[in-house]
Amino acid sequence: MGRGSQGQMGSGVSLPSPNYDAIIVKGDVDEMVKVAQEVSKAIGRVKNSQIRGIFATVRQIQLSWGTNTISAEKAYRDAVLLKPRLSYSAARNDLSGLDIILVGALNMVKGTPDQRKTYFTNFVNFFEAIVAYHYANNKS
């Protein structure tokens, strides 16, 4: 069953339609926090361990994003390959649309090597805010 960028989740909560340009490209922290809170409510059924597992991979990519061209290209490649990994994870586990939100945000990580690093850092901050709100709302 296909899902669009916004949809009704099984819990009766709709996925938000994030302004990815504001969050990822411009790094608007107010928008980032607002949307992260909305996403955390929409994905309430997802287990904290599932989200933490994905976030650990994201952190590894961020840490590998060194200052030289080779490590930056590898990190960017790993970031792009995170999209199919998210799809796989969503197929195995009910991620309640988290995969849709994260892939939408990852699609904004492009441009020059410096832009990619900045945008990926904004992506990490956005995902970290989702993790924090989700944990606060669903201590399990």
VMD Tcl script that draws the C-alpha trace (Angstrom):
set ca {
  {0.00 0.00 0.00}
  {1.52 3.33 -1.03}
  {1.65 6.29 1.30}
  {1.93 9.93 0.35}
  {3.82 12.65 2.16}
  {0.87 13.12 4.47}
  {-1.61 10.53 5.60}
  {-3.72 9.06 8.33}
  {-1.85 6.70 10.63}
  {-3.42 3.77 12.39}
  {-3.55 5.69 15.67}
  {-5.89 8.25 14.11}
  {-3.17 10.93 14.07}
  {-2.20 12.46 10.73}
  {1.38 12.90 9.69}
  {2.37 16.54 9.52}
  {3.53 18.06 6.23}
  {6.89 19.50 7.24}
  {8.40 22.52 5.57}
  {11.63 20.68 4.76}
  {13.18 23.76 3.18}
  {12.79 25.72 6.43}
  {13.97 22.83 8.61}
  {16.82 21.32 6.60}
  {18.03 24.07 4.27}
  {17.43 27.16 6.40}
  {17.87 25.44 9.77}
  {14.81 27.17 11.27}
  {14.89 25.80 14.83}
  {11.42 27.04 15.72}
  {9.89 25.16 12.79}
  {12.12 22.17 13.55}
  {10.91 21.91 17.15}
  {7.25 22.46 16.24}
  {7.28 19.76 13.55}
  {9.33 17.35 15.68}
  {6.67 17.58 18.37}
  {3.91 16.90 15.81}
  {5.82 13.96 14.33}
  {6.42 12.44 17.77}
  {2.67 12.46 18.41}
  {1.89 10.95 15.00}
  {4.33 8.06 15.49}
  {3.36 7.30 19.06}
  {3.11 3.53 18.54}
  {6.69 3.16 17.33}
  {8.95 1.60 19.95}
  {11.70 3.77 21.38}
  {14.24 1.03 20.60}
  {13.32 1.14 16.90}
  {13.83 4.89 16.72}
  {17.05 4.74 18.72}
  {18.43 2.09 16.36}
  {17.83 4.30 13.33}
  {19.17 7.35 15.16}
  {22.37 5.47 16.10}
  {23.02 4.86 12.41}
  {22.40 8.53 11.65}
  {24.88 9.54 14.37}
  {27.51 7.19 12.92}
  {27.10 8.85 9.53}
  {27.39 12.28 11.11}
  {30.58 11.32 12.97}
  {32.13 9.90 9.79}
  {31.56 13.20 7.95}
  {35.15 14.40 8.22}
  {36.75 17.42 6.65}
  {38.47 15.66 3.75}
  {36.75 14.99 0.44}
  {36.91 11.20 0.65}
  {35.22 10.94 4.05}
  {32.64 13.57 3.08}
  {31.72 11.67 -0.09}
  {31.45 8.37 1.82}
  {29.29 9.99 4.49}
  {27.04 11.52 1.83}
  {26.76 8.13 0.12}
  {25.82 6.54 3.46}
  {23.21 9.27 4.02}
  {21.61 8.60 0.63}
  {21.67 4.84 1.27}
  {19.81 5.47 4.51}
  {16.64 5.99 2.43}
  {16.32 2.35 1.28}
  {17.30 1.19 4.78}
  {14.40 3.21 6.17}
  {12.04 1.65 3.63}
  {13.24 -1.81 4.61}
  {12.80 -1.03 8.30}
  {9.30 0.32 7.64}
  {8.39 -2.86 5.77}
  {9.57 -5.04 8.67}
  {8.21 -2.85 11.50}
  {5.39 -0.38 11.70}
  {7.19 2.96 11.76}
  {3.87 4.84 11.52}
  {5.19 7.14 8.82}
  {8.50 8.07 10.45}
  {10.23 6.72 7.35}
  {8.22 9.10 5.15}
  {9.19 12.11 7.26}
  {12.88 11.15 7.42}
  {13.18 10.36 3.71}
  {11.53 13.68 2.89}
  {14.11 15.43 5.05}
  {16.99 13.39 3.59}
  {15.89 14.39 0.09}
  {16.91 17.96 1.00}
  {20.50 16.92 1.78}
  {22.12 17.90 -1.51}
  {24.23 20.61 -3.10}
  {27.89 21.37 -2.61}
  {29.90 19.28 -0.12}
  {29.67 22.08 2.47}
  {25.92 22.43 1.96}
  {25.45 18.68 2.26}
  {27.24 18.65 5.61}
  {25.23 21.61 6.92}
  {21.94 20.14 5.71}
  {22.77 16.75 7.18}
  {23.57 18.40 10.51}
  {20.16 20.09 10.38}
  {18.62 16.70 9.57}
  {20.36 15.16 12.61}
  {19.09 17.98 14.84}
  {15.55 17.50 13.52}
  {15.68 13.73 14.07}
  {17.17 14.21 17.54}
  {14.25 16.48 18.44}
  {11.80 13.81 17.22}
  {13.59 11.19 19.34}
  {13.50 13.41 22.43}
  {9.81 14.26 22.11}
  {8.90 10.67 21.31}
  {10.73 9.39 24.36}
  {9.14 12.06 26.59}
  {5.68 11.15 25.31}
  {6.13 7.37 25.27}
  {8.39 6.14 28.03}
  {8.55 2.43 27.16}
}
mol new
graphics top color blue
foreach p $ca { graphics top sphere $p radius 0.5 }
foreach p [lrange $ca 0 end-1] q [lrange $ca 1 end] { graphics top cylinder $p $q radius 0.2 }
display resetview
